[in-house]
Amino acid sequence: MRAHLYDLRSEVDDQSLADSFANDWRTAELDPQTMGLMQYVDKLTKTPAACGQGDVAALRDSGWSDVAISDAVQVCSYFNYINRIANGLGVDPEDWLDAAGNKQSQ
């Protein structure tokens, strides 16, 4: 997960938001639409069999396009997949990140 934090910090110009998101995304100051999407990908990660058309409909109703929903599902699923592979093979976290997920100075 630490590499994702570095990516987030490089994409947003708000260190406080990135830090709060890294510590617990539920406490980050996200707009209701984004919070709904985050709740969905959390559900997709933890209980994928519980996800269904009702979840997709709720996301559409909150303003997410089918393309955005598909993108979110694919990104979430990819990271779940690759993390499962890394965990299954005992791959150590990247050594170029510190404990907080920041890129270490060279």
Secondary structure by P-SEA (a helix, b strand, c coil): caaaaaaaaaccccaaaaaaaaaccccccccaaaaaaaaaaaaaacccccccaaaaaaaaaacccaaaaaaaaaaaaaaaaaaaaaaaaccccccccccccccccc
